[in-house]
Amino acid sequence: MFYDLPRKIEIEIFFGCGFAFGHHLTSRQIKRTCIGLLNQQTTA
């Protein structure tokens, strides 16, 4: 897995959301925020 500095935030969002999803700690609003952040990262 490549890990370069510009993608650090994107990776942290990905793992942060993945952890939350995996442990069922997210509400619908938090999930929507995570998806929004990931979409923002990929389209930027």
N, C-alpha and C positions, 0 to 999 in steps of 0.2 A: 504493500500500500504506500503510495507516494504521499509525502507530507511536506508541502512547501508553505512558507509563511503567508502568502496571499490567501491561501485556502484555509488558514487556521480557524478563522471565525466560522466559515461555512462548515468545517468538520466538527467544530464544537457544537454548533446548532444541530447538526445531523445526529451526533451522539447524544446530546442533551435531550432532543426530542425522542430519539430511539429508546433511551433509558426510561423516559416518562411513559412512552407508549407501552413498553415492555412491562412496566410495573403498574399500569393502570392508574397513574397519579394525575393524569391530565383531565381537565374538564373539556367540554366541547370548545369553549373559547380559547383555551390554551392550545388545543390541537389546531384550531384555525390559525392562530398566530404562528405556530411552528410551520405549518404548510405555507403560509404567506411569506415567512422569512426565507424558506427554502426556494420558493418560486422567485422571490426578489433576487436571491443570490444567483440563480441559474439564468435569469433574464438580464442581469446587470452586465 
